[in-house]
Amino acid sequence: MIAVTGATGQLGRLVIESLLDRNVAPSELVAVVRNPDKAKDIAERGIEIRRADYTQPEALSAALKGIDKLLLISSSEIGSRLEHHRNVLDAAKEAGIERLVYTSLAFADSSPLSLAEEHKDTEALIREGGFRYTILRNGWYTENYTVSLAQNVEHGAMVGSARDGRVSMAPRKDYAEAAAVVLTTDGHEGAVYELGGDKAYTMSELAQEISRAAGKEVVYRDMSTEEHASALVGFGLPESAASVFASFDTGIAQDYLYVESGDLSRLIGRPTTPVSDTIKEALAS
């Protein structure tokens, strides 16, 4: 039995799809979700739905009974992630789960990104927990940028403070496929995979890709971290969130999202999806 936490999230749904594509029977899958009402389409495919929130240890213990392999998709609540993950790991130990896969962050043990600390500490808990584990250090999702495509194209610009830093981005579906491969094949125990797209882009190069796909010039305007945060506030983000998002570009400027390992394409057995394909798909939708 394979359980996927956060199964109704953007990554979780894609992992479920990838597992089914790899001929895992629906009866061998468990979707652990916070709100079963959002999982009706998953249940209709014959997959068992178990309700559990990362903040509810007792519910997690019940949800993980009888599970052999667990994919822990990291919590989305920055600042509360370590507590959430500890609850899941404690429940996994109580349930006797030996095989655990965790979605971490690229270079979590050395990255200056504010996101990294909770991932680093979670990885330590996993190692201390005695699990047969695999760490998937996911790099940046292409969707982190396509979500603002409409505005970028409308205004002919994208802003940031990443300088000439390179990002090895790939769409969520590629990372989801990698997770499905690790869950269904042998030889991954104790592995820490640094995952990212085959080709890295500076923000200026990304703007050029958007321009080509949209048929309209989009330029990248680099600014200081402070100016970037102020611009994000102007776009409607709260100041605290704007500061966090602007800080991500500080790590990008230092190439902490530049992944050269080739682990992602090796795991999925094909080149990672070109950024241009994801941009075109996003524009079409």
C-alpha positions, 0 to 999 in steps of 0.5 A: 500500500502506498499513501500520498499526503496532501493528495489534493494539492497541485503536486499530490494530484499529479503524483497520483496520476503518475502512479496510476500511469505506472500501473499501480492499482487504485486498490493499492493507493491511499490518498491522505487529505485534509478535506475529502470533499475535494477528493471526490474525483480521486475516490471515483477512480477507486482510490481510498480516501483517508482524512487527516490534517498535518496538525492532527496526530491522532487522525494521522495515526489512523490514516497511516495504518496498514501503509507500506510506503509513504510519500510525505509531500511537504506542508505548504504552511511556511513557519509551521512545516517542521511541526507538521512534518514531525506529526506525520513522522511520529504517526508513520513510526507508530504505524510501522511504516519503514519506507518513506519518501519526502519532498524537500528543497534543492540544496536544503542543507546549504541553501540560504533560502528562508524555505530551506531551514524547515526542510533541513530539520525535517530531513534530520528527523527522517534520518533519526527516525530509522526509516528507509528513506529517499529525499527528493530535493525539488528545485523550482517549479516552472509554474512559480512563474507561469502563475503571473504570465498574464500580468507579465504579458499585459505589462510587457515586463517581469520584475525581480532581484535575481540578477543573473542567477540561474534557475533549473526549473521544471514543471510539477508533473516532472517532479511528480513523475520522479516521485512515482518512479522512486515509490515503485522501483528499487535502488533508492534507499538512502538516496538524496536526489537534487532535482531540477530541469535540464536547462537553467534560465536567468530571469532575462532568458525566461522573459525572452521565452515568454516573449517568443511564446506570447508574440509580445516583448516582455523584459526583465527588470532587475532591482534591489531586494528592497525595491522588489519587495515594495513592488510586490506590495504594490501588486497586492501582497502583504508586506510580510509575504512580499519580503519572503518572496523577494528573499527567494531571488537572493538565493537565485542570485547566488545560484542556489536553484541552479541544479546540475545533477541531472537526477530528475531526467535520469529518474524519469527516463527522459529530458525534462519538459522544456520551459517553452512548452509549459509557458505555451500551455499556460498561455493557452489556458 
